[in-house]
Every structure is written in structure tokens, then in C-alpha cells.
């Protein structure tokens, strides 16, 4: 089932808002909370799955997260809740980083 244009537009809007918050967190605290990083990765993957171009700010934040401290994923301050799949997130960022290095 393909999401409607309105739903994808809402995903894009929310990506922009969350990307702005994540960039602010990177600038002020030096790290993005794990739940926000997971949400951004999932949203980026959803957009990618439906061939929707990422907003520039999301692209920038994804690059920042991939490059942070030479790691693929920022380390969470506490154990992630809601069954966050950090191994899957690590694989996602690793694939993203590989594409950028090519």
C-alpha cells in the first residue's frame, strides 16, 4: 500500500522539524538523543523506499550523524526504549556512509 501524497508531505514536514532539532542538539550538546536519531533514520528510509528526495536539512543531519566521532551511530545516553534497533540503524548509516565515500 502506497502512502498518499498528503502523508508523504507530512513525513517531509516532520523530517524538517526533527532535523532542525537534531542539528540544534548537535550544535549545543554535541549529540542527538538516540530516539531522535532512530526517528530520523526511519523517516529517511521511508522516504528512500518511496523515491522521495530528502529535504536538504535531513541530508545534512544524516551526514553529521554518520561522521560524528567516526562512528556510524551516536551513542545513546541511556538504553533506547520502544525496541529501537540500533544494529539496524548502524547498518543503515554504514550503507549511507559507503555511498558518500564512492
Secondary structure, 3 states (H helix, E strand, C coil): CCCCHHHHHHHHHHHHHHHHHHHHHHHHCCCCCHHHHHHHHHHHHHHHHCCCCCCHHHHHHHHHHHHHHHCCCCCCCCCCCCCCCHHHHHHHHHHHHHHHHC
